[in-house]
Amino acid sequence: MKKFIALLMAAAMVFAMVACNSNTNTPDIDVQTPAPVDSPATPSEPVTPDTPVDVEYVRGDDEEKYQAALGEYEELMATAKAAATNDERFMLYAQAEAHLLESAVMIPNTTQGGAYTISRVAYRTIPYVQWGNDDDRLKSMVISDEFITKEERAELVAAWEAALAGGPAYDPAAILTSKGHTLQQDYTTTFQTAPVTIDWLNTSSQSDTEITVNCVDGLVEYDNLGNMQPALAESWESRINDDGTETYTFHIRKGVNWYTSEGTKYAEVTAHDFVAGFHHMLDTQAGLEWLIDGVVVGGTNYYANGGSWDEVGYKAIDDYTLEITLEKPISYFMTMLTYSCFLPICDSFYQSHGGVYGVEEYATASADTNTYTFGKSEDVASQVYCGPFLLQKLQKDSEIYIVKNKEYYGADKVTLNSIKWVFDNGENPDALYNDAVAGTYAGVTLTVSTGLLDKAKADGNFDKYSYVSDTTSTTYFGGLNINRGTFALESGTVASPKTEQQKIDTDTALNNKHFRQAMQYAFDKATVNATSRGEELACTNLRNMYTHPEFVKLENEVTDKDGHTFPAGTLYGDMVQYYCEQYGMPIDVHDGIDGWYHPEEAKAALEAAKAELGDSVTYPIYIDVVYYSASDAQTAQANAYKSVIEGTLGAENVVVNLVEATTPEDYYASGYRASNGEAGNYDMFYGSGWGPDFGDPCTYLDTFLGEGAGYMTKVIGVF
């Protein structure tokens, strides 16, 4: 499962992220909410066409569109992957990322966190890591019966930092109880988009696995100080083979079992279950398989070319020994193992529910839903679990409920007895706040657009308890659709008001790089963010490059082909900044500033575009933006985006059509849940993000590779 993350502007799910005080990669609902404007967003009305009625928009070729926009990016990525050292690779990735940004097909907007919050959850009591699934694992969360004060939180932060530096162990439970707090063992939060499957290897969306990752363990996991620890693998070692491959050997923990949703023991977890999981993941081709391209011997050949499974380097030597053979030594491989594509499934249970192995065999079997019954979304009995919790209820518009697995091998370290997710469509933030104050929920984010910031200031909770939540490595971005194929949902809802000629003009304009740059340089993200975060936090969570700018740094000095030397210790973001400047971009890629907003550069880029486009288009160019109208925050965001774009570029040149989605389902179907580029129902979409899967920049950058290899190219309308 890739960390493909939804962004929906509604207060309820903001809390689902910030209450954990960690790098939680969940949909951040108010990551970016716009400044107020004079009138509310309303769906745009069709205009009378001034062109012949027989004009028809025809969608172009994905590969041609991609190559025109990102062909050079793909070449730069190939060069980076062939680099001899990590440091050279990082430098070349930075050059490729600068080209991705310069292409202006996407614009990084925000990250998670950076918002005022009040919470009962102790600081960093779940895994602390920038990548993978571990930051969705809640088994070690420490929750008080009352909000934690600013002073108490500062003490917790100091204790955590001391432990990180090698001091005394971090014990937030002891700190809180010493101050009169009573710890809670049941945690309730909210959700807005339910899992569409509980088969954690048959999905590419984080919203599908943030629940189930609490019910299954992997080989290793991170602790709350960011240290990798054994999980179902008690130990491991690696060796370099004579043919240049590398083999990792994992020794599987004995006596761990699979359990039904009701807690009945089903079977022992063995190395064969890890092989079954990997085999099943490749068979489903649900978007995870690309991650092992060039990594596991024979993996790509198996799923893409019909190669033999016997040649895949994923073997159970015996019940408790797993061997994974890599095509070459990969420095970051161990960091990949906390990601869901390396999770096990119970082989015998899978086969008893119609599961089969083989790409074609699986496709045939899974099409028969009468006989293939594995991992069905609302049937908790269609899966078995080996983690700290058992899934007992999943109702997509109501409630999701997991309970502690009392037979879990590490049960003594599980701090929670249950976790409940309650459906909340974000339409009533006052109710969410009141429930948080009453103790139903552990906390809530305080934003201007929901009115909760003012409410907390009025009742004193802001002054006593508020803090600014940590930002994370997740990046939300806006994508410009360069090959649009959908202008309304199948139901007829969320329909574009554009004429055929306007569709053609928009497509022509969006395939001009200068026009795209004009759009992106006109995007005043701070203004957009201020309504939600308030003026003082308007820039706190802004992100200006795709990869977290401090994700990696150089271990050694490295020099590029033009003779420029980056010293040891140079942060990745500083290299990206250098190459953006070489491209002549005016942006600043560092976090916490409005690094893309340059109105004069936007106007200059627009004039360059108009000169290049000539009379091939008629102005204004109409840009469809879909918004969820029941959310006050997202309605405000839509208004502000329209205001800043038209205000900078002129409504005589660009008009933003605000296209209403009246339900979360329609909003998600238009963008986040769109199955491919052709299904994207928008011209500009800023409702998705990416959380890194492992500890290397390519975990972000590979998502924009061509020919369908890059998962996020669908956000820009191709593949």
Summary of the structure (lengths in Angstrom):
residues: 719
radius of gyration: 25.0
end to end distance: 18.1
largest distance: 77.4
contacts: 2624
relative contact order: 0.20
helix: 36%
strand: 18%
